[in-house]
Every structure is written in C-alpha cells, then in structure tokens.
C-alpha cells in the first residue's frame, strides 16, 4: 500500500501512537474548552498518552460492527453501564517493547512486563463502584495435586446497577522464567445498588502449575499469592483488590 506518512511503512504501522492528523484533531477539540471523551476504534493497543492525560474519559470500542454507533451512544449517555476489561496491555510506546525479532517473553504481556504501562491488562471502569470483602481460601496449606477454592463477597457501592468483572490473579514462586503473575480466573456478576454477591473460583492443579526451562509442567512447592478484585493488584484502576497467601507442599507433574 502506498501510504507515505509518519508512523507507516506501506500498509504497516511502525509505531503504536495515533497518526499526527488525529492527534492534532484531539488537541484542537481540547482547545475549545469543552469536556472531551475519546472513542477509540482500533484493532490493537494504542499509545494514547496525550488522550490519557487530557480527555475526561476514553472509551475503547475496538471494531464494534454495524450496531457500534448505537452501543457507543448508549454507553456515553449512561443508558448502558459498561463493564468491559482490556484483553491486552496498552504500552506508552514501542520503547517499552523488545525488538520485533526477539521471540522471548521478556517484557511482553502483563505476565512478564515490569514497567509502568499506560493501561494494564484487565483495566476497565463502569459508572458503578464495587468493594470486595471476606476473601477466603479453602486452605492455607495445599498438597500438590489438590484443588484450591477461593471465595469472596462483592458489593455494589454505587448508585447504579451494573456488572462487575472479578479477576483472580496468581503469583507463583519465582524462578528465572516465572511470570510475575497470571490471570487464574474471572467471573462477571450483575449487582443492583447496595447488593452483595458471592464469587467462587476453583484452581485446579494445571492452573496452579508452571513450566520450567525444559518445558516440563508441574505444581511445585513454595509460597503463592492470590489477588482478587476488579483489576490487577497493582493496576491504576484497582477496585478493592484483596490478597491472600498460601503454601503448596510436594510436587505434582502435569501431563502435557
């Protein structure tokens, strides 16, 4: 494709920032002094740093299809109370990523990225707020090969009915190739104002396992941590994230 513009090489993008003309449009709208909401229509993560700092809100619509306009309007007007979560990490720029030819997982995805992202995997807000309480583990000492159950209460502390997406993250004992954490489960729950619901997660041996440098998967002994809330435990939009620790004793090999 004959696209001769900054940030493009033919039909491919060379960076993840908005094209200059779109950035200039946002700045021109902001100069009017009117409250500004940015709606993104895109297929992958973007480094919208200026919008993050200057817009009142950002709505990620992806490629919404033929009814996208109606869905966007209903969300912006408050008829729809959104509850979506980002399925990818939004970086501040390509400088936070390793070279494209580097196939290792170092610095890639929320599991191995240790920098400050623009928006974290799992981020997302609604017009309601939620709190978590009574986080409970089935045991604090688990034998390898057994299943761990995690339970908690979730309360809608806002004035509107809405959905909450409860995200459970697991931090395993750290090795040279361990992820810093991994999403171990999620559950979407609808709650009216002041209503309290209950969420339950069951982490089986495969979910509790990790892969070593030889490609072998096993549940290994050590101290683990789970974090349950509306985002990652260290995310900017963390809503009432609660953490608990437990120990696993013994080793259990997991078939490939």
C-alpha positions as CSV (number, residue, x, y, z in Angstrom):
1,X,0.0,0.0,0.0
2,X,1.3,3.4,-0.9
3,X,1.0,5.1,2.5
4,X,3.6,7.8,2.9
5,X,3.1,9.2,6.4
6,X,4.9,9.2,9.7
7,X,4.2,6.0,11.6
8,X,3.6,4.0,8.5
9,X,5.7,1.7,6.2
10,X,3.4,0.9,3.2
11,X,0.4,-0.6,4.9
12,X,2.1,-1.5,8.1
13,X,2.5,0.6,11.3
14,X,5.9,1.4,12.6
15,X,4.7,2.6,16.0
16,X,1.6,2.5,18.1
17,X,0.8,6.2,18.6
18,X,-2.1,7.9,16.8
19,X,-1.4,9.4,13.4
20,X,-0.4,13.1,13.6
21,X,-3.6,14.3,12.0
22,X,-5.7,12.5,14.6
23,X,-3.5,13.8,17.5
24,X,-3.9,17.3,16.1
25,X,-7.7,16.9,15.9
26,X,-7.8,15.9,19.6
27,X,-5.7,18.9,20.6
28,X,-7.9,21.3,18.6
29,X,-11.1,19.9,20.2
30,X,-9.5,20.3,23.7
31,X,-8.7,23.9,23.0
32,X,-12.4,24.7,22.7
33,X,-12.7,24.1,26.5
34,X,-15.5,21.6,26.1
35,X,-15.3,18.3,28.1
36,X,-13.8,15.7,25.7
37,X,-14.3,12.0,25.6
38,X,-12.1,10.0,23.2
39,X,-13.7,6.9,21.5
40,X,-11.1,4.5,20.0
41,X,-11.9,2.4,17.0
42,X,-8.9,0.1,16.6
43,X,-7.8,-3.5,16.4
44,X,-4.9,-3.5,18.9
45,X,-3.3,-1.5,21.7
46,X,-2.5,2.2,21.1
47,X,-0.2,4.6,22.9
48,X,-2.7,7.4,23.5
49,X,-0.6,9.2,26.1
50,X,-2.0,12.7,25.3
51,X,-5.6,11.5,25.5
52,X,-4.9,9.7,28.8
53,X,-3.7,13.0,30.3
54,X,-6.2,15.4,28.8
55,X,-9.5,13.6,28.0
56,X,-12.3,13.3,30.6
57,X,-12.6,9.6,29.6
58,X,-11.5,7.1,27.0
59,X,-14.0,4.5,25.6
60,X,-12.3,1.6,23.9
61,X,-14.8,0.4,21.2
62,X,-12.5,-1.8,19.1
63,X,-14.2,-2.7,15.8
64,X,-17.8,-2.7,17.1
65,X,-19.8,-3.7,13.9
66,X,-23.0,-2.4,12.4
67,X,-24.6,-1.6,15.8
68,X,-21.5,0.0,17.2
69,X,-22.8,3.6,16.9
70,X,-25.8,2.8,19.0
71,X,-23.8,0.9,21.6
72,X,-21.3,3.8,21.9
73,X,-24.1,6.3,22.2
74,X,-25.9,4.3,24.9
75,X,-22.7,3.9,26.8
76,X,-21.7,7.6,26.7
77,X,-25.3,8.7,27.6
78,X,-25.4,6.3,30.6
79,X,-28.1,4.1,29.3
80,X,-25.6,1.3,29.2
81,X,-23.4,0.8,32.2
82,X,-20.1,-0.7,30.8
83,X,-18.1,-3.4,32.4
84,X,-15.5,-4.4,29.7
85,X,-11.9,-5.2,30.6
86,X,-8.8,-4.8,28.4
87,X,-7.7,-8.1,27.0
88,X,-4.2,-6.7,26.2
89,X,-1.7,-4.3,27.7
90,X,-1.6,-0.7,26.5
91,X,2.0,0.5,26.5
92,X,3.2,4.1,26.5
93,X,5.2,3.4,23.3
94,X,7.3,0.9,21.3
95,X,10.2,1.9,23.5
96,X,8.7,-0.3,26.2
97,X,8.8,-3.4,24.0
98,X,11.7,-5.5,22.9
99,X,12.6,-5.7,19.2
100,X,10.1,-7.4,17.0
101,X,12.6,-10.1,16.1
102,X,13.1,-11.1,19.8
103,X,10.8,-14.0,20.5
104,X,11.4,-14.3,24.2
105,X,8.6,-13.4,26.6
106,X,10.8,-10.9,28.5
107,X,8.9,-7.5,28.8
108,X,5.9,-8.9,26.9
109,X,2.3,-9.1,28.1
110,X,1.2,-8.3,31.6
111,X,2.8,-11.5,32.9
112,X,6.3,-10.5,32.1
113,X,6.2,-6.7,31.7
114,X,7.6,-4.9,34.7
115,X,7.4,-1.3,33.5
116,X,4.6,1.3,34.0
117,X,2.0,0.6,31.3
118,X,-0.4,3.2,30.0
119,X,-3.4,0.9,30.8
120,X,-2.9,-2.5,32.3
121,X,-4.4,-5.8,31.0
122,X,-7.7,-6.2,32.8
123,X,-8.3,-2.5,33.3
124,X,-11.8,-1.1,32.9
125,X,-14.3,1.1,34.7
126,X,-18.1,1.4,34.9
127,X,-20.5,4.0,36.3
128,X,-20.7,1.9,39.5
129,X,-18.1,1.1,42.2
130,X,-17.5,-2.2,43.9
131,X,-15.8,-3.4,47.0
132,X,-14.5,-6.9,48.0
133,X,-14.6,-8.5,51.4
134,X,-14.5,-11.8,53.2
135,X,-11.9,-13.3,50.8
136,X,-11.5,-16.9,51.9
137,X,-9.2,-19.8,50.9
138,X,-10.2,-23.4,51.3
139,X,-6.9,-23.9,52.9
140,X,-3.6,-22.1,53.5
141,X,-1.6,-25.3,53.1
142,X,-2.3,-27.3,50.0
143,X,-0.7,-30.5,48.9
144,X,0.4,-30.6,45.3
145,X,-2.2,-32.1,43.1
146,X,-5.2,-30.8,45.1
147,X,-7.6,-28.0,44.1
148,X,-7.7,-24.6,45.9
149,X,-11.1,-22.8,46.3
150,X,-11.2,-19.0,46.6
151,X,-14.4,-17.2,47.6
152,X,-15.3,-13.6,48.3
153,X,-18.2,-11.2,48.6
154,X,-18.6,-8.4,46.1
155,X,-20.8,-5.3,46.9
156,X,-22.1,-2.6,44.5
157,X,-21.4,0.6,46.4
158,X,-22.5,2.9,43.6
159,X,-25.9,4.3,42.7
160,X,-26.5,2.4,39.5
161,X,-27.0,-1.3,38.8
162,X,-24.0,-2.7,36.9
163,X,-21.8,-5.7,36.2
164,X,-18.5,-6.3,37.9
165,X,-15.8,-8.5,36.4
166,X,-14.0,-10.1,39.3
167,X,-10.4,-11.0,38.3
168,X,-8.3,-13.6,40.2
169,X,-4.5,-13.4,39.7
170,X,-2.0,-15.9,40.9
171,X,1.6,-15.2,41.8
172,X,3.7,-18.4,41.9
173,X,7.1,-18.9,43.5
174,X,9.5,-17.0,41.3
175,X,12.1,-18.7,39.1
176,X,14.2,-17.3,36.2
177,X,11.3,-17.8,33.8
178,X,8.2,-17.5,36.0
179,X,5.6,-14.9,35.2
180,X,5.3,-12.2,37.8
181,X,1.6,-13.2,38.0
182,X,-1.1,-14.8,35.7
183,X,-4.9,-14.5,35.4
184,X,-6.2,-17.6,37.1
185,X,-9.9,-16.9,36.6
186,X,-12.6,-14.3,36.2
187,X,-16.4,-14.0,36.8
188,X,-18.9,-11.4,35.7
189,X,-21.6,-10.7,38.2
190,X,-24.6,-8.3,38.0
191,X,-25.4,-6.3,41.1
192,X,-28.0,-3.7,42.0
193,X,-27.0,-0.7,44.2
194,X,-26.1,-1.9,47.7
195,X,-26.5,-5.5,46.6
196,X,-23.8,-8.0,47.7
197,X,-23.0,-11.1,45.6
198,X,-20.7,-14.0,46.0
199,X,-18.0,-15.3,43.7
200,X,-16.2,-18.6,43.8
201,X,-13.1,-19.8,41.9
202,X,-11.6,-23.3,41.9
203,X,-7.9,-23.5,40.9
204,X,-7.1,-27.0,39.7
205,X,-3.6,-28.4,39.6
206,X,-3.0,-27.3,36.0
207,X,-3.9,-23.7,36.9
208,X,-1.6,-23.8,39.9
209,X,1.3,-25.3,37.8
210,X,4.1,-23.6,35.9
211,X,6.6,-24.7,33.2
212,X,10.3,-25.0,33.8
213,X,13.1,-24.2,31.4
214,X,13.0,-27.7,30.0
215,X,9.3,-27.4,29.1
216,X,8.1,-29.6,31.9
217,X,4.9,-28.5,33.7
218,X,4.4,-29.2,37.4
219,X,2.9,-27.9,40.6
220,X,6.0,-27.0,42.7
221,X,6.3,-26.4,46.4
222,X,6.5,-22.9,47.8
223,X,4.6,-19.8,48.8
224,X,1.9,-18.5,46.5
225,X,-0.3,-15.4,46.4
226,X,-3.7,-14.8,45.0
227,X,-5.2,-11.3,44.4
228,X,-8.9,-10.8,43.8
229,X,-10.6,-7.6,42.7
230,X,-11.7,-5.6,39.7
231,X,-8.2,-5.3,38.1
232,X,-4.6,-6.4,38.6
233,X,-3.4,-6.0,42.1
234,X,-1.0,-3.1,41.1
235,X,-3.2,-1.6,38.4
236,X,-4.1,2.1,38.4
237,X,-7.9,1.4,38.5
238,X,-7.6,-1.3,41.1
239,X,-11.0,-1.6,42.8
240,X,-10.8,-3.1,46.3
241,X,-8.2,-5.8,45.4
242,X,-7.6,-8.2,48.3
243,X,-4.7,-10.6,48.5
244,X,-4.1,-13.8,50.4
245,X,-1.1,-16.2,50.6
246,X,-0.9,-19.9,50.8
247,X,1.7,-22.7,50.7
248,X,1.9,-25.8,48.5
249,X,3.8,-28.8,49.7
250,X,5.2,-31.5,47.5
251,X,5.4,-31.7,43.7
252,X,2.9,-32.9,41.1
253,X,3.9,-33.4,37.5
254,X,1.2,-32.3,35.0
255,X,0.9,-34.2,31.7
256,X,1.5,-32.2,28.6
